[in-house]
Amino acid sequence: MWRGSSNVATGFTRARPAARGWTSKAGTSDGQRVPSIVKRRPLLQRPLYLLSLVLIGWTPLLMQAQADSARLAGSVRSSINGLPIAGVMIAVRGTQVFDVSDSAGAFALAGLPSGRQMIRILYRDSVWHEQNIDLKPAKTLRLSVLLDLDAVALAPIVVEARSIRAERSLAGFYDRKKRGFGRFYTFRDLERRRGWTLRSLLGEAGVQIRCGPAYCLPVSWGGTRSCIMSLFLNGMRLSPDDMDVIQVDDLAGVELYKRGFDVPPEFQWGFGNNCGAVLMWRRS
């Protein structure tokens, strides 16, 4: 979505839907073409939202250039009312680095490799998008993410209530642990496994990992067939192949349910889904 601004280097604008898949159509006043990406809405499904990225520019870091010294920072806002959007996950494929936008819509990733990289952007179950970017050593690429959905202005008391709800979610972790369903890793358990990836943790717990050419997936059994387990981070559903992005060092608790009927009802995704799930709670 193109946003007219003197410091905007690259933009994305809504394109006319084609028959299938992604289409592009965009231009600037000087005749140059810039990429535009939009996902066609599938029939009989909940509507997707247009995700737009605007590369604002490079900001030099006040530090010595080092290996894996590139940084990515920016904000997520509604293209409708300009308000910040929290809970959007930004990850760089092939690394262990990710962040989730805060109540101000801000995110920041450090220690990234330079060169051509692919970022993944996830928001609830409605937006899933990947985009190539170019990172330079010892510099910060600033990224503006625009979502075509209404953001709600939150009073401070509401933000405080969200913090309380997060604490209650972790309290629910211990309540569910007492029931004896699934396998639970407490903060102390995870501290003894520092430096592990989520894949290593699941492998230790006996979860089968199946790998393709580009990614690996956690697999369980639903009835008489194998199926892909769901991943949740702080209650937000992630793509299963984000397993290698998540580090145990960033987590305060992990719940592992290998069987679908053991998964708590609020985390059962999809009608008739009998597969298991991994629930993760991030450290504050």
Summary of the structure (lengths in Angstrom):
residues: 284
radius of gyration: 20.2
end to end distance: 33.3
largest distance: 65.0
contacts: 836
relative contact order: 0.13
helix: 18%
strand: 39%
